[in-house]
Amino acid sequence: MVESLRDLASFAAGLRLDQIPLVVQERALVTIADLVAANLAGSRDPGLDGLANDLARRSGAATVVGTPVRTTAEGAALFNGRIDQAGTPD
């Protein structure tokens, strides 16, 4: 499996935008926009206010998406992973 991952990483590192079909580029843009929108929507979930407030008390430089909070990398990963689930439609 490690060999396969290395092959995939090598392929991706050498890929140029002009090698990707336009339809794939367009779909990637829509997918990224959807993910950003879902994350921002999830960051407004009232159930996460307590977590954001707790993380605000921890010193760090990592961004808690959709809030003015900066916290530790671990705290931001926790919140940002949670908002992805909260904002993703079923």
Backbone as JSON Lines, residues from 0, in Angstrom:
{"i":0,"aa":"M","n":[0.81,-1.2,0.0],"ca":[0.0,0.0,0.0],"c":[0.86,1.26,0.0]}
{"i":1,"aa":"V","n":[1.97,1.24,0.74],"ca":[2.86,2.39,0.78],"c":[3.38,2.71,-0.61]}
{"i":2,"aa":"E","n":[3.7,1.67,-1.36],"ca":[4.18,1.85,-2.74],"c":[3.11,2.55,-3.59]}
{"i":3,"aa":"S","n":[1.86,2.13,-3.43],"ca":[0.75,2.74,-4.18],"c":[0.59,4.2,-3.82]}
{"i":4,"aa":"L","n":[0.72,4.51,-2.53],"ca":[0.61,5.91,-2.09],"c":[1.74,6.75,-2.66]}
{"i":5,"aa":"R","n":[2.93,6.18,-2.7],"ca":[4.06,6.9,-3.28],"c":[3.83,7.16,-4.77]}
{"i":6,"aa":"D","n":[3.32,6.16,-5.45],"ca":[3.01,6.32,-6.88],"c":[1.97,7.4,-7.09]}
{"i":7,"aa":"L","n":[0.92,7.39,-6.28],"ca":[-0.13,8.4,-6.39],"c":[0.42,9.8,-6.08]}
{"i":8,"aa":"A","n":[1.21,9.91,-5.04],"ca":[1.8,11.21,-4.68],"c":[2.72,11.71,-5.79]}
{"i":9,"aa":"S","n":[3.49,10.83,-6.35],"ca":[4.39,11.2,-7.45],"c":[3.59,11.67,-8.67]}
{"i":10,"aa":"F","n":[2.53,10.95,-8.99],"ca":[1.67,11.34,-10.11],"c":[1.05,12.72,-9.86]}
{"i":11,"aa":"A","n":[0.5,12.92,-8.67],"ca":[-0.15,14.19,-8.34],"c":[0.84,15.35,-8.35]}
{"i":12,"aa":"A","n":[2.05,15.11,-7.86],"ca":[3.07,16.17,-7.81],"c":[3.49,16.61,-9.21]}
{"i":13,"aa":"G","n":[3.44,15.7,-10.16],"ca":[3.85,16.02,-11.52],"c":[2.72,16.49,-12.42]}
{"i":14,"aa":"L","n":[1.51,16.49,-11.91],"ca":[0.34,16.84,-12.71],"c":[0.25,18.35,-12.94]}
{"i":15,"aa":"R","n":[-0.05,18.72,-14.16],"ca":[-0.24,20.13,-14.51],"c":[-1.72,20.37,-14.81]}
{"i":16,"aa":"L","n":[-2.18,21.57,-14.55],"ca":[-3.59,21.9,-14.74],"c":[-4.05,21.61,-16.16]}
{"i":17,"aa":"D","n":[-3.21,21.86,-17.15],"ca":[-3.62,21.63,-18.54],"c":[-3.76,20.15,-18.89]}
{"i":18,"aa":"Q","n":[-3.35,19.28,-17.98],"ca":[-3.51,17.84,-18.18],"c":[-4.84,17.31,-17.63]}
{"i":19,"aa":"I","n":[-5.53,18.16,-16.92],"ca":[-6.8,17.76,-16.3],"c":[-7.94,18.23,-17.19]}
{"i":20,"aa":"P","n":[-8.82,17.34,-17.59],"ca":[-9.95,17.73,-18.45],"c":[-10.77,18.86,-17.81]}
{"i":21,"aa":"L","n":[-11.27,19.75,-18.64],"ca":[-12.04,20.9,-18.16],"c":[-13.23,20.48,-17.31]}
{"i":22,"aa":"V","n":[-13.91,19.43,-17.68],"ca":[-15.07,18.97,-16.91],"c":[-14.65,18.56,-15.5]}
{"i":23,"aa":"V","n":[-13.48,17.98,-15.35],"ca":[-12.97,17.58,-14.03],"c":[-12.59,18.82,-13.23]}
{"i":24,"aa":"Q","n":[-11.96,19.8,-13.86],"ca":[-11.62,21.06,-13.18],"c":[-12.88,21.75,-12.65]}
{"i":25,"aa":"E","n":[-13.91,21.81,-13.5],"ca":[-15.16,22.46,-13.1],"c":[-15.8,21.73,-11.93]}
{"i":26,"aa":"R","n":[-15.82,20.41,-11.99],"ca":[-16.41,19.63,-10.89],"c":[-15.62,19.83,-9.6]}
{"i":27,"aa":"A","n":[-14.31,19.92,-9.7],"ca":[-13.48,20.14,-8.52],"c":[-13.8,21.49,-7.89]}
{"i":28,"aa":"L","n":[-13.98,22.51,-8.71],"ca":[-14.33,23.83,-8.17],"c":[-15.67,23.81,-7.45]}
{"i":29,"aa":"V","n":[-16.65,23.14,-8.03],"ca":[-17.97,23.04,-7.39],"c":[-17.86,22.28,-6.07]}
{"i":30,"aa":"T","n":[-17.08,21.21,-6.06],"ca":[-16.9,20.41,-4.85],"c":[-16.22,21.2,-3.75]}
{"i":31,"aa":"I","n":[-15.19,21.96,-4.11],"ca":[-14.48,22.78,-3.12],"c":[-15.4,23.87,-2.58]}
{"i":32,"aa":"A","n":[-16.16,24.53,-3.46],"ca":[-17.09,25.57,-3.03],"c":[-18.15,24.98,-2.09]}
{"i":33,"aa":"D","n":[-18.64,23.78,-2.4],"ca":[-19.62,23.12,-1.56],"c":[-19.03,22.81,-0.19]}
{"i":34,"aa":"L","n":[-17.8,22.35,-0.14],"ca":[-17.15,22.04,1.13],"c":[-16.97,23.3,1.97]}
{"i":35,"aa":"V","n":[-16.53,24.38,1.35],"ca":[-16.35,25.64,2.08],"c":[-17.69,26.12,2.63]}
{"i":36,"aa":"A","n":[-18.73,26.08,1.81],"ca":[-20.07,26.51,2.26],"c":[-20.57,25.63,3.41]}
{"i":37,"aa":"A","n":[-20.38,24.33,3.29],"ca":[-20.82,23.41,4.35],"c":[-20.06,23.68,5.64]}
{"i":38,"aa":"N","n":[-18.77,23.96,5.55],"ca":[-17.98,24.26,6.74],"c":[-18.42,25.56,7.39]}
{"i":39,"aa":"L","n":[-18.66,26.58,6.59],"ca":[-19.13,27.84,7.16],"c":[-20.5,27.68,7.8]}
{"i":40,"aa":"A","n":[-21.39,26.94,7.15],"ca":[-22.7,26.69,7.73],"c":[-22.57,25.89,9.03]}
{"i":41,"aa":"G","n":[-21.73,24.91,9.03],"ca":[-21.51,24.1,10.23],"c":[-20.94,24.89,11.38]}
{"i":42,"aa":"S","n":[-20.12,25.9,11.07],"ca":[-19.51,26.72,12.12],"c":[-20.55,27.55,12.86]}
{"i":43,"aa":"R","n":[-21.74,27.7,12.28],"ca":[-22.82,28.47,12.9],"c":[-23.75,27.59,13.73]}
{"i":44,"aa":"D","n":[-23.45,26.29,13.81],"ca":[-24.27,25.37,14.58],"c":[-24.23,25.79,16.05]}
{"i":45,"aa":"P","n":[-25.39,26.11,16.64],"ca":[-25.4,26.57,18.03],"c":[-24.84,25.55,19.02]}
{"i":46,"aa":"G","n":[-24.86,24.3,18.64],"ca":[-24.31,23.27,19.5],"c":[-22.8,23.35,19.64]}
{"i":47,"aa":"L","n":[-22.16,24.14,18.81],"ca":[-20.7,24.26,18.85],"c":[-20.21,25.51,19.57]}
{"i":48,"aa":"D","n":[-21.13,26.35,20.05],"ca":[-20.73,27.58,20.74],"c":[-19.84,27.29,21.96]}
{"i":49,"aa":"G","n":[-20.23,26.3,22.73],"ca":[-19.45,25.95,23.92],"c":[-18.04,25.51,23.57]}
{"i":50,"aa":"L","n":[-17.92,24.72,22.51],"ca":[-16.6,24.27,22.09],"c":[-15.75,25.45,21.62]}
{"i":51,"aa":"A","n":[-16.35,26.33,20.83],"ca":[-15.6,27.51,20.35],"c":[-15.16,28.37,21.53]}
{"i":52,"aa":"N","n":[-16.03,28.56,22.51],"ca":[-15.68,29.35,23.69],"c":[-14.55,28.71,24.48]}
{"i":53,"aa":"D","n":[-14.59,27.4,24.62],"ca":[-13.53,26.69,25.32],"c":[-12.2,26.83,24.57]}
{"i":54,"aa":"L","n":[-12.26,26.68,23.26],"ca":[-11.03,26.77,22.47],"c":[-10.45,28.17,22.48]}
{"i":55,"aa":"A","n":[-11.31,29.19,22.64],"ca":[-10.83,30.57,22.68],"c":[-9.93,30.82,23.88]}
{"i":56,"aa":"R","n":[-10.05,30.0,24.91],"ca":[-9.21,30.15,26.11],"c":[-7.83,29.51,25.95]}
{"i":57,"aa":"R","n":[-7.64,28.79,24.86],"ca":[-6.36,28.12,24.62],"c":[-5.54,28.94,23.63]}
{"i":58,"aa":"S","n":[-4.33,29.21,23.98],"ca":[-3.47,30.05,23.15],"c":[-2.94,29.27,21.94]}
{"i":59,"aa":"G","n":[-3.03,29.88,20.78],"ca":[-2.51,29.26,19.58],"c":[-2.74,30.13,18.37]}
{"i":60,"aa":"A","n":[-2.23,29.7,17.23],"ca":[-2.33,30.48,16.0],"c":[-3.23,29.83,14.96]}
{"i":61,"aa":"A","n":[-3.83,28.69,15.29],"ca":[-4.65,27.97,14.32],"c":[-6.05,28.57,14.25]}
{"i":62,"aa":"T","n":[-6.62,28.59,13.05],"ca":[-7.92,29.2,12.81],"c":[-9.06,28.23,13.11]}
{"i":63,"aa":"V","n":[-10.04,28.74,13.83],"ca":[-11.3,28.03,14.05],"c":[-12.26,28.62,13.02]}
{"i":64,"aa":"V","n":[-12.55,27.85,11.97],"ca":[-13.29,28.34,10.8],"c":[-14.63,28.96,11.2]}
{"i":65,"aa":"G","n":[-14.91,30.12,10.6],"ca":[-16.19,30.79,10.81],"c":[-16.28,31.56,12.11]}
{"i":66,"aa":"T","n":[-15.18,31.66,12.83],"ca":[-15.16,32.39,14.1],"c":[-13.9,33.26,14.14]}
{"i":67,"aa":"P","n":[-13.85,34.2,15.08],"ca":[-12.61,34.98,15.24],"c":[-11.59,34.27,16.14]}
{"i":68,"aa":"V","n":[-11.89,33.07,16.57],"ca":[-11.07,32.33,17.52],"c":[-9.79,31.81,16.89]}
{"i":69,"aa":"R","n":[-8.7,31.97,17.62],"ca":[-7.42,31.33,17.31],"c":[-7.1,30.42,18.48]}
{"i":70,"aa":"T","n":[-6.63,29.23,18.19],"ca":[-6.39,28.25,19.24],"c":[-5.24,27.34,18.84]}
{"i":71,"aa":"T","n":[-5.08,26.25,19.57],"ca":[-4.05,25.27,19.25],"c":[-4.43,24.54,17.96]}
{"i":72,"aa":"A","n":[-3.46,23.95,17.33],"ca":[-3.72,23.18,16.1],"c":[-4.68,22.03,16.39]}
{"i":73,"aa":"E","n":[-4.49,21.36,17.53],"ca":[-5.37,20.24,17.88],"c":[-6.81,20.71,18.1]}
{"i":74,"aa":"G","n":[-6.96,21.84,18.78],"ca":[-8.29,22.38,19.03],"c":[-8.99,22.79,17.74]}
{"i":75,"aa":"A","n":[-8.25,23.44,16.85],"ca":[-8.82,23.85,15.57],"c":[-9.2,22.62,14.74]}
{"i":76,"aa":"A","n":[-8.38,21.59,14.77],"ca":[-8.69,20.37,14.02],"c":[-9.97,19.73,14.56]}
{"i":77,"aa":"L","n":[-10.12,19.73,15.88],"ca":[-11.34,19.18,16.49],"c":[-12.57,19.96,16.02]}
{"i":78,"aa":"F","n":[-12.53,21.28,16.16],"ca":[-13.68,22.1,15.79],"c":[-13.95,22.03,14.29]}
{"i":79,"aa":"N","n":[-12.9,22.2,13.49],"ca":[-13.08,22.22,12.04],"c":[-13.55,20.88,11.5]}
{"i":80,"aa":"G","n":[-13.12,19.79,12.1],"ca":[-13.63,18.48,11.71],"c":[-15.09,18.31,12.08]}
{"i":81,"aa":"R","n":[-15.46,18.86,13.21],"ca":[-16.85,18.78,13.67],"c":[-17.77,19.63,12.8]}
{"i":82,"aa":"I","n":[-17.32,20.81,12.38],"ca":[-18.19,21.66,11.56],"c":[-18.42,21.05,10.2]}
{"i":83,"aa":"D","n":[-17.45,20.28,9.74],"ca":[-17.65,19.61,8.45],"c":[-18.83,18.65,8.55]}
{"i":84,"aa":"Q","n":[-18.92,17.95,9.67],"ca":[-20.05,17.04,9.87],"c":[-21.35,17.8,10.09]}
{"i":85,"aa":"A","n":[-21.31,18.9,10.83],"ca":[-22.52,19.66,11.13],"c":[-23.08,20.33,9.89]}
{"i":86,"aa":"G","n":[-22.2,20.79,9.0],"ca":[-22.66,21.54,7.83],"c":[-22.9,20.71,6.59]}
{"i":87,"aa":"T","n":[-22.58,19.44,6.63],"ca":[-22.75,18.58,5.46],"c":[-24.19,18.07,5.39]}
{"i":88,"aa":"P","n":[-24.87,18.33,4.28],"ca":[-26.23,17.82,4.18],"c":[-26.25,16.29,4.16]}
{"i":89,"aa":"D","n":[-27.31,15.71,4.69],"ca":[-27.44,14.24,4.73],"c":[-27.65,13.64,3.39]}
